[in-house]
Each structure stands twice: as C-alpha cells, then as structure tokens.
C-alpha cells in the first residue's frame, strides 16, 4: 500500500504543475480519476519493495516528500518547454502594441493577452493531434524506471535540469519570434524614413494598424514552425529531463 501511495504522490505532483491536466478548467473529479488510473498502472509496473516493510511515520513522510520532489521537478520541466509558443506570442504582442489588451484565459481562470491565448490553444490542439499526451505518460513511466520509488533525488541534477529547461524556453521562444522581430525592425526603420521625408504625417496613427496586421500575418506564417515544434517535443524532453 505504501508503494502505491508513493506512486500516487509522484503522479499527482507531476500533473499538478504539468500542462493541460493541471489547468483549472479541468474538473477536479476528472483529474483525480486520471491520476488514480495512471497510478494504479504505474504501481502494477513498479516493484513493491516497500509494501512488506515496517516504516515509521517520519520515514513515510520523508518517502512521500521525495516522490513529490520528483513529480514537481518533472512537471516543471515539461511545463517550461510547453510554454515556448506562449512566450513567443507574448514577445510578438509587445511589438504589436497589444500589451493592454486582456481576455479571459479558461486554462488559468485569469486575464491573458488574446494573441498568446490563441496561439496556446492552437498549440494544445496540435499537441493532442500529434499524440503528445501519450508522450507525457511515457515520460512519467520512464521516471519510475530511472528513479524507482523510494530513491533519493539528486537535487543538483534536478535543479540543473530545471534551469536548462527555463533557459531553453526563453531561447526557443526568442528564436520562434525572431522573424517577426526582424519584420517589425524593418517596419520601424521604414516609418522613420517616412517621418523624415514627410514630417506632417501622423506616424503613430499609421503605425498601429500596420503593426497589428504585420503581427497577425507573421503569426499565420509561423504555424508550420509551431507544428514542427510539436513533433520535436519528445526530443526536447529527452534532452532536458534527467531520465
């Protein structure tokens, strides 16, 4: 029974901070059912070396805490890589002047920018169409093989993986939005030339629709790259997760 609870704690911690299933819009009963079914499956696959051992309450708390550390670290790494498209969309929004635009985010039940929310929803749909949810289950299953239940976590290894995932998220988001940034730089240079040639022209009034249209155009052109990132998600996880 203790072995099952250890598996349950790691699985719950993983999906607590992980993508999609950790969203507030998902009913709690549904999340609990998914986590419970996966825990039963993983517990059947993992050796139950703690089920017939007598341990104190303090040892039980320590063992469960170690499993929570594993689950939270793996979930944090996955959600950081999962947020690459959202980070890239936010960079584009700043260039388009949509910083003050707010809409309701059903995933987090908080206010969010419309473009980043749209790109995130499209990425989730592409993620499901590419069987990305199977990848999440395989990642969690592999963690039980590499780090069996009850093993002591290597904190330096986990922290290093989280830091690498954070830096990779920022770099990948910047690379994904780099063409849009170059286009906006060229647009600003062109408007600056027009401002020198025709000082009476209202550059601010003219730049707003141009920036919005250019940003939407390049977001549409970037969709094939988003789909390519979905297919490369597994390879990213293999490089960054300590499994």
Buried (B, 14 or more C-beta within 10 A) or exposed (E): EBBBBBBBBBBBBBBBBBBBBBBEEBEEEEBEEBBEEBBBBBBEEBEBEBEEEEEEEEBBEEBBEBBBBBBBBBBBBBBBBBBBBBBBBBBBBBBBEBEEEEEEBEBEEEEBBBBBBBBBEBBBEBBEEBEBBEBBBEBBBBBBEEBEBBEEBEEEEBEEBBEBBBEBBBEBBBEBBEBBBEBBEEBBEEBEEEBEEEEEEEBEEEBEEBBBEBBBEBBEEBEEBBBEBBEEBBEBBEEBBBB
